[in-house]
Amino acid sequence: MESHLNRFGGMSIIVTGAASGIGKATVERFLSEGAQVTALGHHREKLEKAFADQDMDRLQLMDGDVAEPDLAAKVVAAAVERFGGLDILINNAGMGKGGTIEELSLEDWNRQMAVNVTGYFLMAKAAIAKIRERKGAIVMTSSVSGLGGDWNFVGYNASKGAVTNMVRAMALDHAGEGVRINAVCPSMTKTGMTEGMSDDTIAKFQQRIPTGRGANPEEIAAVIAFLASKDAVFVNGVNLPVDGGLSASNGQPAL
Ligand SMILES: NC(=O)c1ccc[n+]([C@@H]2O[C@H](COP(=O)([O-])OP(=O)(O)OC[C@H]3O[C@@H](n4cnc5c(N)ncnc54)[C@H](O)[C@@H]3O)[C@@H](O)[C@H]2O)c1
């Protein structure tokens, strides 16, 4: 989604989960608005392929596992060294493993927590001092799954629920320093995470979403950019549904 705005000229921004889906669209959105971006992906090859056509003047690529305790400091240091500081962090890398409490293995529970919760914690912890220097912002990709429950998704729900309250608590702690922390809460979005869904499952989602379709990643990226920008200067601690009206429903059927 090309933007006519130029809100991030000269700013240094880190985006995690950058090689695909919402993260990739977010990198592209920030670049189109003048930012300098450090894009973190899990695997180098996938990341390089994703940005093969991109001018590298204002973009640097880094790879690694966000659950690794040593990675976050390296990514922040690289952003500061190459682009002179850090204004904004987009915590977006995530994964989901389905299952009820009986079906979900401890290993899959732990991995989801490590990536979706501890990964966000580690990046925010490493970035906050630099962001404070620039009175910047953090935006996290949570989910409607962090606002209410899904069937067969207990681990993912728990992890995104943790992100929802991490955002609120961090917003309280850092508002006085001029730093804002918010989240987007997408419903079904056409990305790597949903590409394995059957037509039947997609139809079920479409039926529940009042707008009648899933989101495109660019539509989520546009809201991430809004929350990161000074346009949202008085928005703090918010978990904003970007869900085509899904959470407007109390759950009763459409008649
Ligand atoms: N697609 C949806 O329907 C949907 C809905 C709500 C929220 N979300 C959230 O959006 C975020 C982005 O996901 P997406 O939908 O773009 O899917 P995606 O699978 O295309 O993107 C997720 C990215 O995170 C990266 N990643 C996963 N584990 C990682 C790790 N340990 N270290 C580093 N990178 C890692 C993946 O390589 C991938 O590029 C996730 O946090 C996801 O939970 C997605």
The ligand as an ORCA input file, in Angstrom:
! r2SCAN-3c Opt
* xyz 0 1
  N      -2.335    -13.833      9.979
  C      -3.271    -13.708     10.911
  O      -4.428    -14.096     10.722
  C      -2.937    -13.028     12.219
  C      -3.994    -12.567     13.027
  C      -3.699    -11.938     14.234
  C      -2.374    -11.764     14.614
  N      -1.376    -12.217     13.825
  C       0.008    -11.995     14.278
  O       0.694    -11.271     13.294
  C       2.095    -11.438     13.484
  C       2.736    -11.657     12.122
  O       2.289    -12.888     11.583
  P       1.789    -13.024     10.065
  O       0.333    -13.191     10.094
  O       2.357    -11.941      9.245
  O       2.360    -14.469      9.685
  P       3.715    -14.884      8.990
  O       3.908    -16.299      9.345
  O       3.703    -14.494      7.563
  O       4.802    -13.958      9.723
  C       5.375    -14.270     10.955
  C       6.866    -14.028     10.831
  O       7.487    -14.215     12.105
  C       8.679    -14.935     11.890
  N       9.050    -15.700     13.070
  C       8.352    -16.727     13.624
  N       9.034    -17.211     14.662
  C      10.166    -16.464     14.777
  C      11.275    -16.505     15.641
  N      11.353    -17.393     16.623
  N      12.263    -15.590     15.475
  C      12.198    -14.683     14.479
  N      11.176    -14.608     13.622
  C      10.176    -15.499     13.769
  C       8.396    -15.881     10.720
  O       9.585    -16.296     10.091
  C       7.516    -15.013      9.844
  O       8.254    -14.306      8.871
  C       2.255    -12.594     14.452
  O       2.585    -12.088     15.731
  C       0.863    -13.217     14.481
  O       0.604    -13.882     15.692
  C      -1.631    -12.836     12.635
*
